[in-house]
Structures are given as C-alpha cells and as structure tokens.
Amino acid sequence: MRIEARGLRFDVAVGGPEQGDPVLLLHGFPQHSGEWDGVLPALHAAGLRSYALDQRGYSPQARPAEVEAYRLGELVADAVAVLDALGVPAAHVVGHDWGAVVAWALAATHPDRVRTLTAVSVPHPAAMAYALANDPQQKARSAYMLLFRQPGVAEKTLLSLGALGLRRLLRGVGDAERVAAYADPMREPGVLTAALNWYRAMSKADLAATGPVSVPTTFVWSDGDVAIGRVAAQACAAHVTGEFRFVDLAGVTHWIPDEAPAPLAEAILARVAPSV
C-alpha cells in the first residue's frame, strides 16, 4: 500500500492477520522492504501484522533532493507519521543497518510509540560513537563511510561496470538473483544518491543526541559482520535501561535478515511474545 505522510508517499508492504499486533520493519542500505521476506512468514504464523516500510529515498515518491532532508530527525519523524497514518498507536519495531539507527532513535525519543525494539547489526548510536573513539578496529571497519559521503565519487565507484562495487558489497545476501533484487533498483537515476544521502546527512551531533532506550530491547549481532565489531556490539547494553538481550549469531555476515532469517525471526518473536 501507499501511505501519505509529511507531504510524501511511502510504500509499505503489509501482511499477516489484520487484527494481529503491529510490527514496523525498517530496512537498511542499500536494500528495501524486501529484505524481510525470509523473516515475515514466521511473524505472520505467530499472529503478527507486519508493516515493512520503504523509507525516505527508497520509496519513489518520498525522495527529496536536499541532503539535509535525510537527517536522522527527519527519518524518525517519517516513522512516526507512517504509524499515525496507519492508525497504529504503538508497534513492535524491528530495524536492520540504517533501519536500526532509526529504530534506536525512535525508541529513545518516542518510547510511547514503541512496544518493543529489535535492532539488528547496528548498535545504539552512542555505543557506535564509543567504539569509534576507543577501538582502532572499528575505525578501520567504518572507513567506507568516507567514500559514501563523497557526492559523485561514491556513485561512480559503486555503479561502474554494471554496479560491480554494489554487487560485491551485497555478496552476503545470497545468490545472484537476490543480489540483483537489491542492486538493480539502485541503478535507476537518483536512487543510489538518495540512499547515500543518509550517510551524507549524518552528523555526530544527531547521533550523540540519541538518549538511552527504556523499552524492552533485543540487539542481534553477527560475528561475521565486517562493518560492526564486537566492541561496538557489547557497548550497546549500557544504553538500554529497559530489559535487554544480546543475541550473538556465529558465522553470519552483516546481512542477517537475508542470511539467517530463521534465527532472527526467533529473536524477534522471543522479544515480542512477553508483551503480546
């Protein structure tokens, strides 16, 4: 379905029992709501109603041109506005990668709208800031962001030779068909730039402003993640004042929803179940 919110139109994939408890799912870069395809059947079988949002820059009719339009506060405001448009007072929120950043900030600033939080791969922004300041390995892991923040240069690097760079980035999601499902939309004019604007609008001040999270929270991390190291992952607990669980998946890469949908669904359901 298409949802009008904040003067934009967002695509939302809806599924599961109509009367089920709502789950808002927020994807990461450079993907879209299809990254939850392997997770959703288990959620639906458990009686949950899912709303998988194509976020700002990914929904074709929610793609502002200005970099400033992609600051974290705008992304969080989108999620709140979409919940309002859906008539959902509060949802279980699941986010992966950049979607996890939005989910953390949403839970911190609007705890009344978040029943539970399951953040996947990317820890609380303050935990990430700690690791970047104290862990040389995390600094090295995050060096790719310097490229992503360079207009034109990043697009050329990722899209040249039939989007070879982008396809290599996505290798962990599965077979060539699955890689293409994410890479091909990024080749359309303006799409990759909009997605990269999330990085270009990112500021230390915005991330640092993310306070502690009081809602029941699960953080799912994988030890094969090349972008997020263990120092950042384990620092996450210090920024959750509510009940917290850390799920450590062995032998899995950054692309947890695609590579390990069953364990991820299990972690989500374990988090959701006590509050249903």
N, C-alpha and C positions, 0 to 999 in steps of 0.2 A: 504494500500500500504506500501511498504518498502522503506525507504529513506536512501541513503548512505550519511553520513556526518561525518567529522572528523575521518575517519577511522573506524566508527561504522555503524551499520544498525539499524535504528529506525522504529518501526511500527507506522503508522499513519492511523487512521480511518478518511476517507474523506467522506463528504456528502454535500447535498444542491446543489443549482444551480451552474453550472460550472462558470458562469460569475458573481456570487454574490461576494459582498465584503468579504474578507477573515477574518475568526476568528480563532485564535490559542488558543486551550484549553489545560491547563496544570493541570494534576491531582495531588492528594496528597497521603499521606501514610495512610494505606497500600493498596491503590487502584490501578486503572489503567484507561485507557481512557474510559472504560465502565461506569464510574461514571457520565458521561454526557448524558447517554442515555435518561433520562427523560427531559433534557433541550433542546436537539437538534431539536426535531420536531418543536418547536416554532421558533427557529432561522432559520431553513430551510424554514418554511412557510413565514417568513419575507424577504426571498430572500438572506440569507447569506450563504456563502460557509464555511463549518467548517473543521478544521484540528485538530483532537484530538490526541495528541501525547502521546505514551507510552515512558516515559522519561528514562534517563540513569538508568540502574539497573533493569528496568521493561521490556524493550524490550529485548528478549533473546540474540540478537546479539549486544547488547550495554551494556555489563555487565562487566566492568573492575574489576579486583580483588583488586586493591590497594585502601585503604581508601581515600588517597589523591585525587584520581580521581573523588571524589564526592564533592569536594569543590564548593562553590556557583559560583565562576567564571567559572568553567567547565560546570555547569548546564546552566548558561546563554549563554555561547558560543554554547552549543548544540542547544538552541532555535534559535539563530541567524543563525547557519549553516543549520538548517532544513528549515527556511524561505528562505534562499539562494537557497537550493536545490529544493524547491517548486516553485521558481521564484516569490516569494511574497516580494515586496519591503517593505511593511508595513502592519501590521494586527491589528485588534482589538484583544486584549489579555485578556483572562479570566483564572484565576488561583485559585485553592482551596487548602487550607492547605499548604503543601510544594510547591505546584504549585503556590500558591500566593506569596511565598517568591521569587521564581524565577521570577515571573511576575513583582513584585516590582523592583527587581534589574535590570531586562531587561529594564523596562521603565525609570529607573534612569540613566542607562549607555548608552542606545541606544534609546533615545526618537524618533529618526528618523524612527525607525522600529515599533513603537507602536502608532497606531492612537488613540486608547482609551484603558483604563485599567479598568477591573472589577476584583477586588481582593475579594476573598470570605473566610471568617472566620479568616484568619491570617492577622494582620495589618502590616504596614510598619515596617521593622526590627528595626528602631530607636524608634518607638513607643513601640515596644515589649521590647526593652532594657530599656526604661524609666520605664515601668510598673514593670519589674523585679527588678529594683533598688529602686522603691518607693512604690510598692504595695505588702504587705505581702501575700495577697490572690493570686496574680499572681505567686509569688514564689512557693506557695503550688500547684497551678494548673499545673505548669511546672515541678514538681518533677519527673514525669515519664521519663523525658529525661535522668536523671541519670541512670536509668535502661537501656534505649535503647542504651546508649553509652558503655555498658559493653559487649564486644565480648563473645559470647557463653552463657553467663548468660541470656541475653535478648532472644536469640533464644530458649533456653530451656524453659523459662518462658512462652513465647507466643505459642510455638508449642506443648508442652506436653499435654497429654490427648486429642489427636485429635484436637490440636490447640484451646483448650478451651479458653485460655487467649486472643488469637487473635479474636475469635468469640465474646467474651464478649466486647472487645474493639469496635467492629463493630456493636453492637446491634442497634444503631440508624439508620442504613442504610435501614432497612426494614425487610422483612420476612426471614426465614431461607435460602431460595433459593438465595436471594440477598446477604446475609452474606457469603454464600458459594462461590458465584461468585468472591468475593474478597479474602476470606481466603484460598480457595483451591490452587490457584496458588502460594501463599506464602509458601506452604508446599513442593513445588518442591525444590530439592537440590540447595542451593546457592541463591535462590530468596530473602528470607527474609533478609539474611545477606547483600545483595546488597542494599535493601531498607533501612535497618538500617544504612548503611554506610553514608547516607545523614546526620544522626544525629552525627555520629562519626567523620565526616569531618568538621562539623560545628565549626566555630570559632567566637569569639566575634569581632575580627578584621575584618573579612569578612563582618559580619552583620553591623558593625559600619561604614564600608566604603560605604554603600548604601546611596546615597545622596537623596535630595528632588526630587520629581516627578513633572514634568511640564505638562504632558499630561492630558487631561480630564479624571477624575478618579471617580469611584464609589467603595466604600467599603461596602460589605454586611456582616453583623454580626448577630448572633442569641443569644438571652439572655439565652438559654438553653445550651450553649457551655461550657463544663466542662474544656476545655483547655485554652480558651481565655476569660478573664474577661472584664468588661466594661471600666476599667481604660485604658487598652491597646487599646481597640477599639476606645475610644473617643480621645486618644492621636494621632490617625492616621492623623487627619486633619492638624496638624501642619507641616506635612512632605510632603504636596502636595501644590505646588504653582499654579497648574492649577485649572480649575473648578472642584469642589469636591462635592460629595454627600455621605451621610452616610445613609445606609438602615438598619434599625434595625428590625429584624424579631422576633416576640414574640412567645414563646412556641416551638421553633425549636432547635434541638441539633446541634452539630458540623457538622453533615453530611448533610449540606444544599442541595447540588445537588441531593441527593437521597430522602431526606425527604420533601423538598419544591421546587421541580423543576419549578413549575409554577411561584411563586413569584421571583425566581432567574432569570428565563428567562425574566420576565417583567423588572427587574432591568437592565439586560444586554441590552435589546432592547432599553430601555429608554436612556441608555448611548450611544449606537451605533447610534441611529436614527439621532441626530443632525449633525453627521459627514458623513452620507452616501450620 
